[in-house]
Amino acid sequence: MIKATIKDIQNIDNLNIVKFDFYDTTLTMMSLELNDSVRVGTKAKLAIKPTHVAVAKNLSGELSYSNQLKAKVTSIENGKLLSSIKLKYFDTIIESIITSSSSKRMNLHVKDDVIVLIKASELSISEICDD
């Protein structure tokens, strides 16, 4: 679970782009509907499905992914078809589920530095926090 502070909301018609502060990094979320409790300055818990978290190693070039976080691999569980990769960004653990063949092809190891990639359309607010 990612806990971040809402720092900007842009909207046109029914489309909303919400920007969050997450350890001095901006995360961007695209949403069609927003609850009235979603306001600038509010803290929120953000959700992302592990199957929607991509991992890049030795990345170069430009990508359209709005959310790119430099993280460290903390654990790898390779199954027959899928691999669960746990990634640490500051004190937050983010899970990525990728194919085992991708994990092996990328030669991923614990302590590797990687880039976590999350599309803005895949990030969602799971809870607004009062604290």
Secondary structure, DSSP 8 states (H G I E B T S, - for coil): -EEEEEEEEEEETTEEEEEEEETTEEEEEEES---TT--TT-EEEEE--GGG-EEESS--S----SEEEEEEEEEEEE-SSEEEEEEEETTEEEEEEEEHHHHHHTT--TT-EEEEEE-GGG-EEEEEE--
